[in-house]
Amino acid sequence: MDLYTAKASLPTFAITIIAVIFIGAAIKQPSVITAIAMMFATALSSTIFQVNEKNNLDKLYGILPLKKRERLLARYLYALILGICCAAIVTIAALILYRALNNPMDTLSFLAVLGFSFAYYCFAVGIAYPIFTRVSFTKVYIFTMAPIFLLFFLLIFLAKQPGFLICMGTAVQFFSAHPYLLLLCGAGAGLVFLTVSLSIAYSLSRRKEL
């Protein structure tokens, strides 16, 4: 039902992805499209809350033989499917752009951007969904931008730590020898974010009912 609810936004999202691909081609940086596309995907993943609120679909869900846990699990599954599909599409598009532009691909950088983008998507969803579960979409939509600011301040904080650059150098050396582990790390971190967020959202939804 969430996929059906969000399908009206899919054409707009498809146009956005096409525009992002053209941007990547124009600046000759195909890997950039993965990061930009995943950021737009976070906005698409939240539109179901807007549609639900606008059309008062909670009443419809209320008469269906679905438990609160099942509804939340399905919603997070929708977000995960959306993230995986978006990542797959832009990855294929980026690889095509690399070949079309005759631009040599730095495997380590490309996989790092892809893994980080997917982890960020899950992180952003993980912050937004519990909030929307507790508070109406129109009241807190502005806070969906919070993840990018939190990430920005976290990077600033880490950069000021004495051993950060040393750790980064060690990490680069390790992943240079095992580049595809970057994807596993990104996917693993993303799943952890979604799992923790699901637990929080379920706890908040139970309190809301009370």
Secondary structure, 3 states (H helix, E strand, C coil): CHHHHHHHHHHHHHHHHHHHHHHHHHHCCCCHHHHHHHHHHHHHHHHHHHHHHHHCCHHHHHHCCCCHHHHHHHHHHHHHHHHHHHHHHHHHHHHHHHHHCCCCCCHHHHHHHHHHHHHHHHHHHHHHHHHHHHCCHHHHHHHHHHHHHHHHHHHHHHHCCCCHHHHHHHHHHHHHHCCCHHHHHHHHHHHHHHHHHHHHHHHHHHHHHC
